[in-house]
Amino acid sequence: MTDHALRQRIVQAIIYADELPFVYIQNPKVACTTIKASLWEYIDTMRGKVTFVGNAHDRRASPFVNVFNGNYDFSSFSGKPFVTMVRNPFSRAVSAYSDKIGNVRSNHAWENFCRIHDIDPTLTKRDYSFLDFLRTLASSPDTTTWDQHFRPQYLDILYHSTEFAFIGRLESAQDTFAYMTSAGVPIENRVLGASRIKTPTVQYYNDEAIHLVRTIYAEDFRLFGYSTELSEMREFGEMVPPERPDEVINIIRGSVEVAQPA
């Protein structure tokens, strides 16, 4: 991966403003809409403003900084805990397909998916099944180029390059919300952007689909300790430690020092 591509992923992943007591690394399809909305409202409260009007993903309107622009207190940022949340790959794949695939409305994720994987953007779910979706991903091995909603989670959250103080799991989301609330930011458990899946996750799967998800998201299963058995979606073990936990903070530090020399 090029330095430019890594920097883009860092900007995309980090949700932060000086008022926050922690640095949130967002993970698409893992309650990030709920968390970002609560963080935005907290910042509004701290600033005595009302800027949040319902779209937690409107980055231009949001109070969240671009960590490479230097318009924040880096010394404070670098000392704060990093927090994120992960999800079982079987359920995340279904959520991504259910919510983002198919020409049903204005959908940037679908547009990106079609452009990256050369898919007809006029297709709907009736024409393009969950299995078609997985086959497309499996035939596109450079996962770093994928849209963030479909990319493996370890890439989205910069796992190998970040030292996390807390990594929650969607399967026990209240633990993450409790951690953030104990740090001073109340998190309201609400559904704003999450897909409302009417069909149970297991009904999306046949043997081929199970094999494809195990293959596509093999590192997510391994790193985050999730079972590769569909019947054990809520079972998990220990996480594997990251390889280069100081990399992200050092990349940002280098950029900020160049932009703001002593």
LONU-971912 format. One record per residue (C-alpha): x, y, z; residue in one letter. Coordinates in steps of 0.05 Angstrom, whole numbers, padded with zeros to 5 digits, always signed. Layout:
BEGIN
XYZa ...
***
This chain:
BEGIN
+00000+00000+00000m +00025+00070-00017t +00035+00123+00037d -00019+00164+00003h -00069+00106+00008a -00052+00095+00081l -00061+00169+00096r -00129+00168+00062q -00150+00109+00105r -00126+00145+00168i -00167+00207+00150v -00227+00164+00135q -00221+00123+00199a -00206+00173+00254i -00264+00210+00286i -00238+00263+00333y -00245+00334+00360a -00207+00366+00418d -00269+00362+00463e -00270+00286+00460l -00235+00246+00515p -00216+00190+00467f -00201+00178+00393v -00254+00137+00358y -00234+00094+00299i -00297+00082+00260q -00314+00014+00230n -00369+00016+00178p -00427-00031+00191k -00407-00035+00264v -00452+00017+00298a -00410+00075+00272c -00471+00117+00256t -00497+00111+00326t -00430+00128+00356i -00413+00186+00310k -00481+00218+00322a -00471+00215+00397s -00400+00243+00392l -00424+00300+00347w -00480+00318+00395e -00431+00316+00454y -00384+00364+00417i -00443+00410+00401d -00461+00411+00475t -00390+00427+00495m -00388+00484+00444r -00458+00510+00460g -00481+00499+00388k -00530+00456+00350v -00499+00433+00285t -00521+00360+00282f -00584+00354+00240v -00588+00279+00231g -00534+00258+00181n -00475+00231+00222a -00435+00218+00158h -00434+00290+00133d -00360+00300+00144r -00358+00370+00116r -00410+00395+00164a -00384+00355+00223s -00338+00380+00278p -00290+00322+00266f -00219+00342+00245v -00174+00319+00189n -00115+00295+00231v -00065+00317+00177f -00089+00389+00175n -00062+00408+00243g -00124+00446+00265n -00126+00412+00333y -00082+00400+00393d -00038+00341+00372f -00003+00335+00440s -00071+00324+00473s -00094+00278+00416f -00032+00234+00420s -00043+00221+00494g -00116+00200+00489k -00139+00127+00486p -00159+00098+00418f -00225+00061+00416v -00262+00019+00364t -00311-00038+00355m -00311-00101+00312v -00364-00150+00288r -00370-00222+00267n -00353-00225+00193p -00413-00269+00176f -00463-00217+00202s -00424-00157+00177r -00423-00185+00106a -00499-00193+00108v -00509-00124+00137s -00465-00093+00083a -00502-00129+00027y -00571-00114+00056s -00558-00040+00067d -00510-00020+00012k -00518-00065-00049i -00567-00052-00105g -00593+00008-00142n -00650+00026-00095v -00633+00098-00076r -00576+00147-00076s -00521+00102-00051n -00448+00123-00055h -00424+00056-00029a -00460+00019-00086w -00433+00069-00136e -00362+00057-00110n -00373-00018-00110f -00396-00018-00183c -00338+00027-00205r -00285-00013-00169i -00311-00082-00189h -00340-00065-00258d -00412-00081-00240i -00474-00053-00276d -00500+00001-00228p -00572-00008-00251t -00575-00077-00219l -00621-00088-00159t -00619-00143-00106k -00668-00182-00148r -00614-00185-00202d -00552-00188-00157y -00555-00238-00100s -00515-00243-00036f -00475-00299-00068l -00461-00256-00130d -00436-00202-00082f -00389-00250-00047l -00364-00279-00113r -00347-00209-00137t -00307-00194-00074l -00271-00261-00078a -00249-00246-00149s -00219-00179-00129s -00159-00196-00086p -00133-00125-00073d -00177-00111-00013t -00142-00044+00000t -00179-00015-00060t -00249-00035-00037w -00302+00012-00009d -00297+00015+00067q -00364-00018+00078h -00339-00082+00046f -00265-00080+00063r -00239-00127+00117p -00247-00095+00185q -00173-00099+00204y -00158-00052+00146l -00215-00004+00162d -00194+00004+00234i -00119+00006+00219l -00112-00053+00267y -00039-00071+00255h -00018+00002+00260s -00055+00026+00322t -00049+00016+00397e -00120+00009+00422f -00141+00021+00494a -00208-00012+00481f -00237-00056+00426i -00310-00073+00435g -00353-00123+00398r -00420-00108+00366l -00445-00174+00397e -00438-00139+00465s -00445-00067+00442a -00466-00042+00510q -00395-00055+00535d -00369-00004+00484t -00424+00046+00499f -00410+00038+00574a -00335+00050+00563y -00349+00114+00524m -00401+00137+00574t -00353+00125+00632s -00303+00169+00595a -00354+00225+00596g -00390+00218+00530v -00460+00189+00536p -00476+00142+00478i -00549+00134+00460e -00562+00065+00432n -00605+00081+00372r -00613+00058+00300v -00598+00115+00252l -00562+00085+00192g -00557+00011+00207a -00591-00037+00160s -00656-00066+00185r -00646-00138+00164i -00713-00175+00161k -00684-00242+00140t -00642-00277+00194p -00568-00277+00178t -00562-00353+00174v -00614-00355+00118q -00568-00317+00071y -00517-00374+00074y -00506-00438+00037n -00440-00477+00036d -00409-00434-00018e -00427-00369+00017a -00397-00395+00082i -00333-00414+00046h -00328-00347+00011l -00337-00306+00075v -00286-00349+00111r -00237-00336+00054t -00250-00262+00041i -00249-00244+00115y -00200-00295+00139a -00157-00243+00174e -00217-00213+00211d -00235-00282+00237f -00163-00295+00259r -00145-00228+00288l -00209-00216+00326f -00218-00287+00351g -00284-00302+00317y -00306-00373+00304s -00309-00392+00230t -00371-00434+00245e -00436-00400+00225l -00471-00433+00284s -00422-00399+00332e -00430-00326+00310m -00432-00301+00382r -00372-00340+00404e -00301-00312+00402f -00233-00318+00434g -00173-00273+00446e -00151-00221+00396m -00082-00224+00363v -00038-00164+00383p -00025-00112+00328p +00041-00115+00292e +00061-00041+00290r +00020-00006+00344p +00057+00060+00339d +00053+00068+00263e -00009+00111+00257v +00009+00160+00312i +00080+00167+00284n +00054+00181+00214i +00008+00235+00240i +00062+00263+00285r +00110+00269+00227g +00059+00306+00185s +00039+00354+00240v +00112+00370+00256e +00126+00386+00183v +00063+00430+00179a +00078+00465+00246q +00154+00467+00256p +00179+00487+00324a 
***
